[in-house]
Amino acid sequence: MATKSFYETMVIDTPEAAANLAKAIDDYEQYGAYRPGPTQGVCTDPEVIKKIKEAWQ
């Protein structure tokens, strides 16, 4: 359960943050809401997962 309200004041305190927000709004207006596609190529092989975990440690 969330402990904070979703409707909190957004702080745009740098030019980069303002540019990112402006780009996000422009992209939304041009392309619509982001709809992620189905995940492909998911591997459930325990040996492969173990090798990946070891590589990232």
Short mmCIF file of the C-alpha atoms (twelve columns), coordinates in Angstrom:
data_MODEL
# 
_entry.id   MODEL 
# 
loop_
_atom_site.group_PDB 
_atom_site.id 
_atom_site.type_symbol 
_atom_site.label_atom_id 
_atom_site.label_alt_id 
_atom_site.label_comp_id 
_atom_site.label_asym_id 
_atom_site.label_seq_id 
_atom_site.Cartn_x 
_atom_site.Cartn_y 
_atom_site.Cartn_z 
_atom_site.pdbx_PDB_model_num 
ATOM 1  C CA . MET A 1  0.000  0.000   0.000   1 
ATOM 2  C CA . ALA A 2  1.290  3.435   -0.862  1 
ATOM 3  C CA . THR A 3  2.311  5.634   2.030   1 
ATOM 4  C CA . LYS A 4  2.369  8.898   0.095   1 
ATOM 5  C CA . SER A 5  -0.245 10.542  -2.042  1 
ATOM 6  C CA . PHE A 6  0.180  10.216  -5.794  1 
ATOM 7  C CA . TYR A 7  -0.911 13.828  -6.140  1 
ATOM 8  C CA . GLU A 8  2.131  15.589  -4.750  1 
ATOM 9  C CA . THR A 9  3.796  18.716  -6.061  1 
ATOM 10 C CA . MET A 10 6.276  17.975  -8.834  1 
ATOM 11 C CA . VAL A 11 9.562  19.846  -8.439  1 
ATOM 12 C CA . ILE A 12 11.204 20.982  -11.664 1 
ATOM 13 C CA . ASP A 13 14.414 22.476  -10.316 1 
ATOM 14 C CA . THR A 14 16.890 22.216  -13.200 1 
ATOM 15 C CA . PRO A 15 16.844 23.138  -16.879 1 
ATOM 16 C CA . GLU A 16 17.413 19.457  -17.692 1 
ATOM 17 C CA . ALA A 17 14.348 18.421  -15.672 1 
ATOM 18 C CA . ALA A 18 12.264 21.055  -17.446 1 
ATOM 19 C CA . ALA A 19 13.518 19.877  -20.847 1 
ATOM 20 C CA . ASN A 20 12.755 16.234  -19.983 1 
ATOM 21 C CA . LEU A 21 9.226  17.135  -18.895 1 
ATOM 22 C CA . ALA A 22 8.647  19.226  -22.025 1 
ATOM 23 C CA . LYS A 23 9.853  16.346  -24.218 1 
ATOM 24 C CA . ALA A 24 7.603  13.888  -22.387 1 
ATOM 25 C CA . ILE A 25 4.592  16.149  -22.917 1 
ATOM 26 C CA . ASP A 26 5.443  16.660  -26.595 1 
ATOM 27 C CA . ASP A 27 5.899  12.911  -27.127 1 
ATOM 28 C CA . TYR A 28 2.565  12.224  -25.420 1 
ATOM 29 C CA . GLU A 29 0.801  14.767  -27.617 1 
ATOM 30 C CA . GLN A 30 2.416  13.369  -30.774 1 
ATOM 31 C CA . TYR A 31 2.323  9.604   -30.097 1 
ATOM 32 C CA . GLY A 32 -0.210 9.128   -27.289 1 
ATOM 33 C CA . ALA A 33 0.267  7.200   -24.081 1 
ATOM 34 C CA . TYR A 34 3.102  4.690   -23.835 1 
ATOM 35 C CA . ARG A 35 1.851  1.129   -24.260 1 
ATOM 36 C CA . PRO A 36 4.555  -1.462  -23.646 1 
ATOM 37 C CA . GLY A 37 4.432  -4.515  -25.859 1 
ATOM 38 C CA . PRO A 38 4.604  -8.120  -24.766 1 
ATOM 39 C CA . THR A 39 7.873  -9.347  -23.323 1 
ATOM 40 C CA . GLN A 40 9.751  -11.650 -25.647 1 
ATOM 41 C CA . GLY A 41 12.652 -13.967 -25.078 1 
ATOM 42 C CA . VAL A 42 12.198 -14.514 -21.356 1 
ATOM 43 C CA . CYS A 43 14.553 -17.189 -20.084 1 
ATOM 44 C CA . THR A 44 13.543 -19.281 -17.096 1 
ATOM 45 C CA . ASP A 45 16.501 -21.666 -17.184 1 
ATOM 46 C CA . PRO A 46 17.991 -21.612 -13.655 1 
ATOM 47 C CA . GLU A 47 21.526 -22.223 -14.954 1 
ATOM 48 C CA . VAL A 48 21.390 -19.210 -17.278 1 
ATOM 49 C CA . ILE A 49 19.947 -17.020 -14.521 1 
ATOM 50 C CA . LYS A 50 22.732 -18.144 -12.177 1 
ATOM 51 C CA . LYS A 51 25.394 -17.228 -14.769 1 
ATOM 52 C CA . ILE A 52 23.850 -13.790 -15.256 1 
ATOM 53 C CA . LYS A 53 23.754 -13.150 -11.496 1 
ATOM 54 C CA . GLU A 54 27.394 -14.202 -11.163 1 
ATOM 55 C CA . ALA A 55 28.420 -11.909 -14.015 1 
ATOM 56 C CA . TRP A 56 26.756 -8.898  -12.333 1 
ATOM 57 C CA . GLN A 57 28.367 -9.391  -8.940  1 
# 
